[in-house]
Amino acid sequence: MAEIKLKNICKTYPNGVAAVDHFNLDIHDKEFLIFVGPSGCGKSTTLRMIAGLEDITSGELEIDGEIVNEMAARDRDIAMVFQSYALYPHMNVYDNIAFGLRRRKLSKDEVDKKVKEAARILGLESQLKKKPRELSGGQKQRVAMGAAIVRNPKVFLMDEPLSNLDAKLRVQMRLEIAQLHERLGATIIYVTHDQTEAMTLGTRIVVMKDGVIQQVDTPKNLYENPANMFVAGFIGSPQMNFMEVTVKEEGNEVSIQLGKKTIRLPEDKKRSLRGYDGKKVVFGIRPEDIKDSEIFINTFPQWEIDARVQVYELLGAEALLYFEYEGNKITASVHPRTHIREGQDVSLILDMEKAYFFDPDTGRAIIPQKGDVK
Ligand code: ADP
């Protein structure tokens, strides 16, 4: 069992930096929770406070119902895996994994059993006699995980554990960590600045900015229902396009004015913008919701825009088109077999069923009002 509650946690460093601001969160038993956000947003500080490596300025930290603000790190039954592997260079893999156990004065047989079990889970059985310098980055990271696993802690804290690995290995290790979570049935709190890593690993994601939680949600909900422009822009790659528009209401119709272009909204989206007549809002659309296919052009001619493609980039599974529209820089992600190339004048469709709207002052998402729209 490991339930962790953070209640109004604040952290101000002695130099006056307010790193974490009124952080409220309940972390459930066996959850794989991710803290994600740009560098400096307070992820590591929060993790280190949970670990007991950093004092809490104000607020309460509860583990399994007990307030642990003053409890020493070693008494919290938490294991931490860092981005640097922190292995002892003169010890072999076996001894590195066994080190923490030996300090606990377990019998030799018990230590042996636990080390071999961890090595089996992590695929390190053939590496046990090697020294860290003989291992690849991925293997070193696995040894560091092994040292954490054998302690059988209540909670694993992982601070960017994969950021020193090359891209291919990172993807492989990501999969291994996800499997590890299933096998161990442990609570994991994982810090990353990489939204792809967050989206693929987490059961829930905490998006942070400037020490403040922006949204806590499942990967799917963060993507589909971002609470504000920051989350909308941070989750998803390439990032959502944003354009300032003016809302127009005429009888039953609601449309947005984007430069010279008037775009009528579908029923569902009208509900978001009723009552906004004459107001400016931010219109957001993801690159993959800008379409170049005939079928869209024929079905939704009212959402057509004309553009000159400035840059074409083939990424393999998708092709990116960069262009300017009514003074906005836009990215579209289309099928890689598109015939569109750089310099061409093209027609594209904005799939307005997938449009997002935000308040330009607060950045908050404008969500559909309940009830029917006449
Ligand atoms: P992240 O993990 O999201 O990159 P951190 O938690 O490391 O962010 O840092 C949050 C803020 O606190 C940053 O502005 C950082 O410069 C500051 N900070 C981190 N550690 C210290 C420290 N020991 N002393 C002073 N300021 C710090």
Boltz pocket constraint, residues with backbone or C-beta under 6 A from the ligand:
constraints:
  - pocket:
      binder: B
      contacts: [[A, 13], [A, 14], [A, 15], [A, 17], [A, 18], [A, 19], [A, 37], [A, 38], [A, 39], [A, 40], [A, 41], [A, 42], [A, 43], [A, 44], [A, 45], [A, 46]]
      max_distance: 6.0
